[in-house]
Amino acid sequence: MLTDIAQQLEASPALDMETRADATREARLLVASVLDIAPGALTRILDRPVPHTTRDRILAAATRRARGEPMAYCTGLAAFRHLVLAVDERVLIPRPETEIVVQEALRLVASRPGGIAVDIGTGSGAIALSLASEGAFDAVVATDVSTDALAVASANVSRLPTGSAPIDFRAGADLAPLAGVVARVIVSNPPYIAFHEAAALPASVRDWEPATALFAADDGMARYDALLAGASDHLEPDGWLVLEVDMRRAQLTAQRALARGFESVRLVCDLSGRERVLLARNSPRASVFTRATSAATSVTTAASSAAAHTATIAASITAPTPASGSEAGYHARR
Ligand SMILES: C[S@@+](CC[C@H](N)C(=O)[O-])C[C@H]1O[C@@H](n2cnc3c(N)ncnc32)[C@H](O)[C@@H]1O
């Protein structure tokens, strides 16, 4: 069966060259994932008979994969940090570099147990569930504009280890679901691909993953702008905003965080040296800007007083902090 699947994948015009050239490995991954075993364990069971129902599930997953559907949707599972999450076409497949977002959020609050962590745009729940299971928060709030995504994320709670923090799932856009919430850390991996960049995306992303999870208006900046404009009102005085960023717009996003009055703004790189995570600390200035968003004078003041901070931040940006997170591949695949 493995050979048949490998040949099916190798001959599929819907798969990219790289996958077709590595069809044997891809077939092993697919079969192992459906059987819920490590690929290395396959060799031990290859000569054992496979029950009909299992065989049917493997063949159905292989047919879907041969049509170009991402592996995680075909098998229904995606690994993220210590968790294995159920995923389907309602949610973005969690990417390795998003693990850095979790790692940084946990690091920033490590010395202060308790408080609330918020995950905006939770998708499969990857970030929120990781914070709930690995952190020492009193509670986690997970939001999404997509109620389909919230259904997937809340079903994944059954995969959490006991002792994890409770998670409150809320529907709504940007910061709207956070009425009454003051968080120690707000984390988000928002949609950040510009609409005009769609054609350059790999087909496996553009044709299969939800557009709501990928694209944002204003050249990909709309969700960052919304979060930077209002996050201060929902953060503790020295709380942190942690955002996954598109490396092409990382510097711009950092400048906008400064202009909004955030402090200690820093970009964290993945292991390939790409700026992928923005850290920004709340400050009284940020909260003043939040409350005066419509006043032209405030905008001018924000821009000019931010300039004084820019040199400090520029130094951080030119010498970004490498993360100890896993090798990134998200940008290349998105
Ligand atoms: C890039 S995906 C991230 C999913 C998940 N957090 C992860 O890292 O794998 C972005 C998520 O944000 C949601 N989203 C899009 N626009 C939103 C908005 N305005 N407010 C809240 N969530 C939004 C999408 O439905 C999607 O689940």
The ligand as a MOL file (V3000), in Angstrom:
LIG
                    3D

  0  0  0     0  0            999 V3000
M  V30 BEGIN CTAB
M  V30 COUNTS 27 29 0 0 0
M  V30 BEGIN ATOM
M  V30 1 C -3.3060 33.5690 10.7120 0
M  V30 2 S -4.7260 32.8320 11.4700 0 CHG=1
M  V30 3 C -4.0260 32.3560 13.0340 0
M  V30 4 C -4.6870 31.1680 13.6680 0
M  V30 5 C -3.9570 30.6720 14.9270 0
M  V30 6 N -3.8880 31.7000 15.9320 0
M  V30 7 C -2.5580 30.2070 14.5880 0
M  V30 8 O -1.5990 30.9160 14.8810 0
M  V30 9 O -2.4240 29.1380 14.0000 0 CHG=-1
M  V30 10 C -5.7010 34.2440 11.8390 0
M  V30 11 C -7.0000 33.9740 12.5790 0
M  V30 12 O -7.5980 35.2620 12.8400 0
M  V30 13 C -8.9740 35.1980 12.5630 0
M  V30 14 N -9.3810 36.5630 12.2030 0
M  V30 15 C -9.3910 37.1850 11.0060 0
M  V30 16 N -9.7910 38.4450 11.1110 0
M  V30 17 C -10.0440 38.6590 12.4280 0
M  V30 18 C -10.4880 39.7790 13.1940 0
M  V30 19 N -10.7300 40.9510 12.6220 0
M  V30 20 N -10.6630 39.6320 14.5230 0
M  V30 21 C -10.4080 38.4340 15.1310 0
M  V30 22 N -9.9830 37.3370 14.4560 0
M  V30 23 C -9.7900 37.4490 13.1300 0
M  V30 24 C -9.1190 34.1870 11.4600 0
M  V30 25 O -10.4160 33.6460 11.4220 0
M  V30 26 C -8.0240 33.1760 11.8160 0
M  V30 27 O -8.5430 32.1650 12.6370 0
M  V30 END ATOM
M  V30 BEGIN BOND
M  V30 1 1 1 2
M  V30 2 1 2 3
M  V30 3 1 2 10
M  V30 4 1 3 4
M  V30 5 1 4 5
M  V30 6 1 5 6
M  V30 7 1 5 7
M  V30 8 2 7 8
M  V30 9 1 7 9
M  V30 10 1 10 11
M  V30 11 1 11 12
M  V30 12 1 11 26
M  V30 13 1 12 13
M  V30 14 1 13 14
M  V30 15 1 13 24
M  V30 16 1 14 15
M  V30 17 1 14 23
M  V30 18 2 15 16
M  V30 19 1 16 17
M  V30 20 1 17 18
M  V30 21 2 17 23
M  V30 22 1 18 19
M  V30 23 2 18 20
M  V30 24 1 20 21
M  V30 25 2 21 22
M  V30 26 1 22 23
M  V30 27 1 24 25
M  V30 28 1 24 26
M  V30 29 1 26 27
M  V30 END BOND
M  V30 END CTAB
M  END
